[in-house]
Amino acid sequence: MKASLTLHEKSLASVEKFDYFLCGFAGALFAYIGQNYTPHKLDSWFYCLIPAALACLTVSLAFGLRRLQISIAVTELNKKIVGVFEQCESINAELARHAESKEPVLSANILTGEKLDWQGLVDLQKKLRGQAKEDTDIAKLKFKRADLYGSCQNIFLIAGFLLILASKILQPYFGI
């Protein structure tokens, strides 16, 4: 179990580092092209390549930053879900300790501090599991959105790079 958690943490960290790299790459390309860019009248399709590339790189950076925001939010949500499952395990342990004895279970509610009997602990556990289910569903939706943002980021980054490449290759033919 510990090995799989470590592997998951390292995988998540590498994905986030790659997202930061792509955002940095888009920003660096934008800075490199933007530093020497001189505006022209857009009377030819060739003169539209660099402004279109700069726009694509800006949009790519925006999608990348939004993906990182979602990733951070999902990580926080995941911590909350893990905390809820740990609370449920604590309740399970408390119920198991008192399963053999017919004495009423009196335990402090993790959330409010009030004393709970057997049924109170079971109800609290159901409530916590329901909360974890809702949070898991939200996390799944956010993951889907983050994947969409990641795909858009990559598409706009590639488009910007190709527009820059086309501009540099075609530059001798259009005599800029």
Secondary structure, 3 states (H helix, E strand, C coil): CHHHHHHHHHHHHHHHHHHHHHHHHHHHHHHHHHHHCCCCCCCCHHHHHHHHHHHHHHHHHHHHHHHHHHHHHHHHHHHHHHHHHHHHHHHHHHHHHCCCCCCCCCEECCCCCCEECHHHHHHHHHHHHHHHHHHHHHHHHHHHHHHHHHHHHHHHHHHHHHHHHHHHHHHHHHCC
